[in-house]
Amino acid sequence: MTGPAAHGDEPAEAAGGTQDAGVPEAPGDVLVGVDPQDFPVPALAWAADEAARRRARLRLVLALPPHDSRYADSDHRRSTARWAGETALVAAAETVRSLRPRLPVVTALLDGRPAEVLCRLSEGAGLVVVGSRRLSRAEEFLSAGSVVVPVSARADCPVAVVGRPGHAAGGPRPLVVGIDGSTHSVAAAAFAFQEAALRGTSVRALWIWRWPAVPPAEEGDAVRERRRLLAGALAPLRSAHPDIGVAQEVLRGHPVEELARASADAAAVVVGRRGRGGYTGMRLGSVVHGLLHRADCPVITVPSKQRE
């Protein structure tokens, strides 16, 4: 089984129907999930820009979920789905070529549930990019085609969720990152600094503090302690990236609300993730999950064991 041919400046390679028969992975690929029912133009544009910044290859992947063989017309349904998938991949590649004519692009039409396929391929990718359809939580967990939550929860590399067209462009806005001193938030900060270096922009690091159950007289000391912890967490990164401007802030409030508010003026919001989530992605942290529904810019989830 073969899908559309690869596109771009590299020699053409056939995109196979299985991972083994398809285009070989390249370390650092930017991987984009293509949905034929909801063509992800904002995600494609964002991913193409990101791949160009990284000088990486863009890999467009469309996964065909298992079909129900109990139906009499199951073969017809399958062939129709494959045709639609091939058509969507060709359109996606053409969209990218219109935006970034010299960007190396390959396509792959694979069998499997979309979330499972993207998570498997994430092991060899530098970044996974998916579009957001703003599904309800019930739709996220029950839809076979839903990828945002399970991929954000389980991928082995950072995952960028790109929503509405108005938020696809980059520009000089800062990278916002949430810090709480944990290992996974430090990994998110490291990614934010790397991304800021690629974009030539700054980092806005937020330590968000819920209203504490301490006497008012002690609140000043508590705030100063959190400022000290934030500065300590960022010190190695500031030393490694001396040219990157950094704003350090300790805010009081709910992390989802404050990060969502900060997203209005951000190029992206970067948050950490504790290892792998469960099979359905239901272990995805409440802060990350809330941001996926409320942020006004791309949300990038970084696993705590990100490759260096």
PyMOL commands that set and color helices and strands:
alter all, ss='L'
color gray80, all
select helices_A, chain A and resi 41-54+74-99+114-124+137-142+148-154+165-167+183-199+216-240+255-263+286-294
alter helices_A, ss='H'
color red, helices_A
select strands_A, chain A and resi 2-5+14-16+29-33+58-64+105-111+125-131+159-162+175-178+203-209+246-252+268-273+299-303
alter strands_A, ss='S'
color yellow, strands_A
deselect
rebuild
show_as cartoon
